[in-house]
């Protein structure tokens, strides 16, 4: 029993020691034998971090009291295609991770994460547009941002760590949700009469269902001075054709934004083809895609704006 107790007290430490030794030997097995008993390894290092790598090697030798020094030299060219590395910070990290789930851009290729940092929260706001719900998400993101210093060094499970890492994403998603909610004039699905409606029913609350609304006194249909200053007029929220109006508006808005985003992606493809001097991709992929996009979807957007 005493032996089992002693073993139990040290088993965690022994397990960690064995795992560490196995990791070291696994890494050393990736090296190749070189002259004079030296081991050689090749790998990629970010150019700006060369000094840090050299300092780490020097520190390792000092800790081992080893007089020999490791050599850090660039491999002669030609090199194979380098892996892609994007330097991120606490704001851009979640957007880069989101883009990487779909595919990592090639080395020196345009990074779509820069556009995603704006377009993704905005498209979420267009989809989720509600002042109340958006404000709840905004407050949640703001709370995580304000408490980041106290939470950075805390041990969290995988889901909590993912939510914390995306705190700035949630903050923007909530902000755009509030903005789109103001455009839709939705506060927990209730219309707010911020500036006074330009429509009225003569009988007020006694109005019968199906009665047509009239514009306020001094206003006529099409008068630019009698338009609700910002967002949707709250009268639409109590009209019988509310669903028809809002579905039509949101559908057209989604089509316009979606086609615009798709066109930007096609243009990025063309810029990448020019940068890498891939003429076949430029003339036989980018140009046909752009023509098809403008001829069909671009024409659709023009019709949306011209339709009365």
C-alpha positions as a Python dict, from the first residue, in 0.01 Angstrom:
ca = {
    (1, 'X'): (0, 0, 0),
    (2, 'X'): (285, 237, 85),
    (3, 'X'): (453, 160, -250),
    (4, 'X'): (130, 241, -435),
    (5, 'X'): (104, 570, -248),
    (6, 'X'): (460, 666, -344),
    (7, 'X'): (398, 571, -706),
    (8, 'X'): (74, 771, -714),
    (9, 'X'): (257, 1078, -584),
    (10, 'X'): (514, 1063, -866),
    (11, 'X'): (323, 914, -1159),
    (12, 'X'): (217, 1252, -1299),
    (13, 'X'): (573, 1386, -1286),
    (14, 'X'): (713, 1068, -1443),
    (15, 'X'): (449, 1075, -1718),
    (16, 'X'): (534, 1434, -1803),
    (17, 'X'): (909, 1353, -1809),
    (18, 'X'): (858, 1056, -2043),
    (19, 'X'): (635, 1257, -2278),
    (20, 'X'): (889, 1540, -2287),
    (21, 'X'): (1175, 1302, -2364),
    (22, 'X'): (974, 1127, -2637),
    (23, 'X'): (890, 1465, -2792),
    (24, 'X'): (1256, 1566, -2793),
    (25, 'X'): (1365, 1240, -2956),
    (26, 'X'): (1081, 1260, -3209),
    (27, 'X'): (1198, 1608, -3309),
    (28, 'X'): (1563, 1497, -3328),
    (29, 'X'): (1464, 1208, -3556),
    (30, 'X'): (1348, 1467, -3809),
    (31, 'X'): (1705, 1597, -3836),
    (32, 'X'): (1959, 1460, -4083),
    (33, 'X'): (2310, 1349, -3994),
    (34, 'X'): (2579, 1585, -4118),
    (35, 'X'): (2959, 1603, -4098),
    (36, 'X'): (3142, 1575, -3767),
    (37, 'X'): (2843, 1428, -3586),
    (38, 'X'): (2630, 1736, -3637),
    (39, 'X'): (2258, 1725, -3707),
    (40, 'X'): (2105, 1936, -3981),
    (41, 'X'): (1745, 2047, -4019),
    (42, 'X'): (1567, 2270, -4268),
    (43, 'X'): (1257, 2473, -4195),
    (44, 'X'): (1082, 2801, -4257),
    (45, 'X'): (1134, 3104, -4035),
    (46, 'X'): (960, 3439, -4063),
    (47, 'X'): (1225, 3685, -4178),
    (48, 'X'): (1146, 3933, -3901),
    (49, 'X'): (1194, 3657, -3638),
    (50, 'X'): (1546, 3550, -3738),
    (51, 'X'): (1695, 3740, -3444),
    (52, 'X'): (1458, 3570, -3199),
    (53, 'X'): (1547, 3225, -3335),
    (54, 'X'): (1919, 3293, -3303),
    (55, 'X'): (1869, 3424, -2948),
    (56, 'X'): (1672, 3109, -2856),
    (57, 'X'): (1952, 2885, -2987),
    (58, 'X'): (2216, 3082, -2795),
    (59, 'X'): (2010, 3066, -2476),
    (60, 'X'): (1962, 2689, -2513),
    (61, 'X'): (2340, 2635, -2538),
    (62, 'X'): (2403, 2853, -2234),
    (63, 'X'): (2149, 2660, -2030),
    (64, 'X'): (2327, 2333, -2119),
    (65, 'X'): (2674, 2481, -2050),
    (66, 'X'): (2767, 2375, -2402),
    (67, 'X'): (3051, 2566, -2562),
    (68, 'X'): (2945, 2469, -2915),
    (69, 'X'): (2707, 2694, -3102),
    (70, 'X'): (2433, 2604, -3343),
    (71, 'X'): (2456, 2747, -3692),
    (72, 'X'): (2158, 2931, -3839),
    (73, 'X'): (2208, 2993, -4208),
    (74, 'X'): (1971, 3048, -4502),
    (75, 'X'): (1940, 2758, -4743),
    (76, 'X'): (2070, 2835, -5093),
    (77, 'X'): (1802, 2908, -5351),
    (78, 'X'): (1595, 2797, -5538),
    (79, 'X'): (1342, 2741, -5260),
    (80, 'X'): (1013, 2555, -5278),
    (81, 'X'): (693, 2755, -5240),
    (82, 'X'): (692, 2905, -4892),
    (83, 'X'): (406, 2839, -4651),
    (84, 'X'): (168, 3125, -4587),
    (85, 'X'): (210, 3327, -4269),
    (86, 'X'): (-12, 3616, -4165),
    (87, 'X'): (79, 3825, -3865),
    (88, 'X'): (-237, 3880, -3664),
    (89, 'X'): (-336, 4062, -3348),
    (90, 'X'): (-620, 4016, -3102),
    (91, 'X'): (-859, 4197, -3339),
    (92, 'X'): (-772, 4027, -3669),
    (93, 'X'): (-708, 3677, -3527),
    (94, 'X'): (-1071, 3548, -3530),
    (95, 'X'): (-1130, 3674, -3884),
    (96, 'X'): (-811, 3506, -4008),
    (97, 'X'): (-914, 3181, -3839),
    (98, 'X'): (-1258, 3210, -4001),
    (99, 'X'): (-1106, 3251, -4350),
    (100, 'X'): (-858, 2967, -4292),
    (101, 'X'): (-1146, 2723, -4233),
    (102, 'X'): (-1235, 2769, -4601),
    (103, 'X'): (-877, 2766, -4729),
    (104, 'X'): (-539, 2926, -4663),
    (105, 'X'): (-430, 3175, -4932),
    (106, 'X'): (-114, 3102, -5127),
    (107, 'X'): (213, 3269, -5037),
    (108, 'X'): (192, 3641, -5136),
    (109, 'X'): (-171, 3603, -5242),
    (110, 'X'): (-423, 3871, -5142),
    (111, 'X'): (-557, 3796, -4795),
    (112, 'X'): (-939, 3807, -4791),
    (113, 'X'): (-940, 3822, -4410),
    (114, 'X'): (-883, 4198, -4435),
    (115, 'X'): (-1216, 4234, -4617),
    (116, 'X'): (-1384, 3974, -4397),
    (117, 'X'): (-1313, 4186, -4089),
    (118, 'X'): (-1575, 4431, -4220),
    (119, 'X'): (-1801, 4231, -4452),
    (120, 'X'): (-1874, 3941, -4217),
    (121, 'X'): (-2004, 4150, -3922),
    (122, 'X'): (-2193, 4374, -4167),
    (123, 'X'): (-2364, 4083, -4342),
    (124, 'X'): (-2450, 3940, -4002),
    (125, 'X'): (-2611, 4273, -3913),
    (126, 'X'): (-2811, 4271, -4236),
    (127, 'X'): (-2937, 3922, -4154),
    (128, 'X'): (-2988, 3979, -3780),
    (129, 'X'): (-3096, 4345, -3791),
    (130, 'X'): (-3273, 4427, -3465),
    (131, 'X'): (-3181, 4706, -3224),
    (132, 'X'): (-3262, 4503, -2913),
    (133, 'X'): (-3103, 4173, -3010),
    (134, 'X'): (-2801, 4346, -3165),
    (135, 'X'): (-2749, 4551, -2850),
    (136, 'X'): (-2745, 4234, -2638),
    (137, 'X'): (-2467, 4087, -2856),
    (138, 'X'): (-2285, 4421, -2850),
    (139, 'X'): (-2295, 4431, -2469),
    (140, 'X'): (-2167, 4072, -2452),
    (141, 'X'): (-1874, 4155, -2683),
    (142, 'X'): (-1805, 4480, -2494),
    (143, 'X'): (-1796, 4293, -2163),
    (144, 'X'): (-1540, 4046, -2302),
    (145, 'X'): (-1328, 4328, -2447),
    (146, 'X'): (-1326, 4529, -2124),
    (147, 'X'): (-1237, 4224, -1915),
    (148, 'X'): (-972, 4085, -2152),
    (149, 'X'): (-677, 4170, -1924),
    (150, 'X'): (-821, 3974, -1634),
    (151, 'X'): (-925, 3680, -1854),
    (152, 'X'): (-622, 3643, -2082),
    (153, 'X'): (-422, 3427, -1839),
    (154, 'X'): (-716, 3224, -1711),
    (155, 'X'): (-749, 2861, -1807),
    (156, 'X'): (-1061, 2812, -2023),
    (157, 'X'): (-1220, 2519, -2200),
    (158, 'X'): (-1217, 2502, -2579),
    (159, 'X'): (-1558, 2663, -2630),
    (160, 'X'): (-1498, 2945, -2382),
    (161, 'X'): (-1155, 3015, -2532),
    (162, 'X'): (-1310, 3034, -2880),
    (163, 'X'): (-1578, 3280, -2766),
    (164, 'X'): (-1318, 3493, -2586),
    (165, 'X'): (-1089, 3497, -2892),
    (166, 'X'): (-1379, 3622, -3105),
    (167, 'X'): (-1472, 3905, -2866),
    (168, 'X'): (-1401, 4181, -3118),
    (169, 'X'): (-1597, 3993, -3382),
    (170, 'X'): (-1900, 3977, -3150),
    (171, 'X'): (-1858, 4346, -3071),
    (172, 'X'): (-1874, 4439, -3440),
    (173, 'X'): (-2156, 4193, -3510),
    (174, 'X'): (-2363, 4355, -3235),
    (175, 'X'): (-2282, 4707, -3356),
    (176, 'X'): (-2383, 4627, -3715),
    (177, 'X'): (-2691, 4444, -3585),
    (178, 'X'): (-2797, 4763, -3406),
    (179, 'X'): (-2728, 4970, -3718),
    (180, 'X'): (-2929, 4739, -3943),
    (181, 'X'): (-3203, 4733, -3676),
    (182, 'X'): (-3225, 5112, -3697),
    (183, 'X'): (-3249, 5086, -4076),
    (184, 'X'): (-3528, 4825, -4043),
    (185, 'X'): (-3675, 5021, -3750),
    (186, 'X'): (-3696, 4700, -3544),
    (187, 'X'): (-3667, 4688, -3166),
    (188, 'X'): (-3748, 4333, -3060),
    (189, 'X'): (-3975, 4322, -3370),
    (190, 'X'): (-4150, 4647, -3266),
    (191, 'X'): (-4134, 4959, -3482),
    (192, 'X'): (-4014, 5279, -3312),
    (193, 'X'): (-4154, 5617, -3409),
    (194, 'X'): (-3829, 5812, -3381),
    (195, 'X'): (-3907, 6108, -3606),
    (196, 'X'): (-4282, 6090, -3655),
    (197, 'X'): (-4449, 5886, -3927),
    (198, 'X'): (-4536, 6041, -4261),
    (199, 'X'): (-4848, 5822, -4282),
    (200, 'X'): (-5170, 5847, -4083),
    (201, 'X'): (-5511, 5689, -4045),
    (202, 'X'): (-5787, 5944, -3996),
    (203, 'X'): (-5976, 5735, -3742),
    (204, 'X'): (-5671, 5650, -3534),
    (205, 'X'): (-5718, 5340, -3315),
    (206, 'X'): (-6074, 5301, -3444),
    (207, 'X'): (-5946, 5235, -3797),
    (208, 'X'): (-6090, 4920, -3951),
    (209, 'X'): (-5866, 4655, -4099),
    (210, 'X'): (-5797, 4711, -4467),
    (211, 'X'): (-5829, 5090, -4452),
    (212, 'X'): (-5575, 5268, -4672),
    (213, 'X'): (-5337, 5506, -4493),
    (214, 'X'): (-5295, 5863, -4610),
    (215, 'X'): (-4988, 6082, -4606),
    (216, 'X'): (-4976, 6356, -4346),
    (217, 'X'): (-5107, 6700, -4427),
    (218, 'X'): (-4897, 6890, -4678),
    (219, 'X'): (-4731, 6576, -4813),
    (220, 'X'): (-4793, 6384, -5131),
    (221, 'X'): (-4662, 6054, -5268),
    (222, 'X'): (-4315, 6099, -5417),
    (223, 'X'): (-4244, 6425, -5230),
    (224, 'X'): (-3875, 6411, -5128),
    (225, 'X'): (-3940, 6637, -4826),
    (226, 'X'): (-4194, 6392, -4681),
    (227, 'X'): (-3966, 6093, -4638),
    (228, 'X'): (-3886, 5933, -4302),
    (229, 'X'): (-3537, 6074, -4218),
    (230, 'X'): (-3360, 5742, -4151),
    (231, 'X'): (-3473, 5383, -4185),
    (232, 'X'): (-3821, 5245, -4247),
    (233, 'X'): (-4131, 5443, -4157),
    (234, 'X'): (-4290, 5282, -3848),
    (235, 'X'): (-4630, 5282, -4023),
    (236, 'X'): (-4517, 4978, -4224),
    (237, 'X'): (-4499, 4772, -3903),
    (238, 'X'): (-4875, 4797, -3850),
    (239, 'X'): (-4983, 4770, -4211),
    (240, 'X'): (-5154, 4459, -4349),
    (241, 'X'): (-4887, 4423, -4620),
    (242, 'X'): (-4601, 4451, -4370),
    (243, 'X'): (-4458, 4107, -4447),
    (244, 'X'): (-4476, 4161, -4823),
    (245, 'X'): (-4298, 4498, -4796),
    (246, 'X'): (-4020, 4387, -4562),
    (247, 'X'): (-3953, 4058, -4743),
    (248, 'X'): (-3921, 4245, -5072),
    (249, 'X'): (-3693, 4512, -4923),
    (250, 'X'): (-3464, 4268, -4741),
    (251, 'X'): (-3448, 4030, -5036),
    (252, 'X'): (-3341, 4306, -5275),
    (253, 'X'): (-3093, 4442, -5022),
    (254, 'X'): (-2942, 4095, -4972),
    (255, 'X'): (-2913, 4040, -5349),
    (256, 'X'): (-2735, 4374, -5400),
    (257, 'X'): (-2488, 4321, -5114),
    (258, 'X'): (-2426, 3957, -5208),
    (259, 'X'): (-2354, 4039, -5572),
    (260, 'X'): (-2125, 4325, -5467),
    (261, 'X'): (-1927, 4092, -5240),
    (262, 'X'): (-1907, 3829, -5514),
    (263, 'X'): (-1779, 4090, -5762),
    (264, 'X'): (-1508, 4201, -5517),
    (265, 'X'): (-1399, 3836, -5487),
    (266, 'X'): (-1376, 3804, -5866),
    (267, 'X'): (-1167, 4122, -5883),
    (268, 'X'): (-932, 3981, -5618),
    (269, 'X'): (-888, 3674, -5835),
    (270, 'X'): (-793, 3897, -6128),
    (271, 'X'): (-542, 4091, -5916),
    (272, 'X'): (-385, 3766, -5797),
    (273, 'X'): (-356, 3645, -6156),
    (274, 'X'): (-181, 3969, -6257),
    (275, 'X'): (54, 3955, -5957),
    (276, 'X'): (160, 3596, -6027),
    (277, 'X'): (168, 3665, -6405),
    (278, 'X'): (-80, 3387, -6473),
    (279, 'X'): (-212, 3503, -6809),
    (280, 'X'): (-425, 3195, -6874),
    (281, 'X'): (-609, 3244, -6545),
    (282, 'X'): (-658, 3613, -6617),
    (283, 'X'): (-793, 3581, -6971),
    (284, 'X'): (-976, 3250, -6948),
    (285, 'X'): (-1105, 3259, -6591),
    (286, 'X'): (-1118, 3615, -6457),
    (287, 'X'): (-1247, 3788, -6775),
    (288, 'X'): (-1526, 3531, -6848),
    (289, 'X'): (-1630, 3530, -6480),
    (290, 'X'): (-1650, 3909, -6474),
    (291, 'X'): (-1850, 3922, -6798),
    (292, 'X'): (-2092, 3657, -6672),
    (293, 'X'): (-2124, 3837, -6338),
    (294, 'X'): (-2198, 4175, -6492),
    (295, 'X'): (-2423, 4042, -6769),
    (296, 'X'): (-2653, 3849, -6537),
    (297, 'X'): (-2617, 3961, -6176),
    (298, 'X'): (-2505, 4316, -6247),
    (299, 'X'): (-2804, 4358, -6479),
    (300, 'X'): (-3027, 4227, -6199),
    (301, 'X'): (-2897, 4498, -5963),
    (302, 'X'): (-2965, 4765, -6227),
    (303, 'X'): (-3324, 4640, -6259),
    (304, 'X'): (-3369, 4653, -5882),
    (305, 'X'): (-3271, 5020, -5875),
    (306, 'X'): (-3467, 5114, -6186),
    (307, 'X'): (-3789, 4932, -6089),
    (308, 'X'): (-4062, 5166, -5961),
}
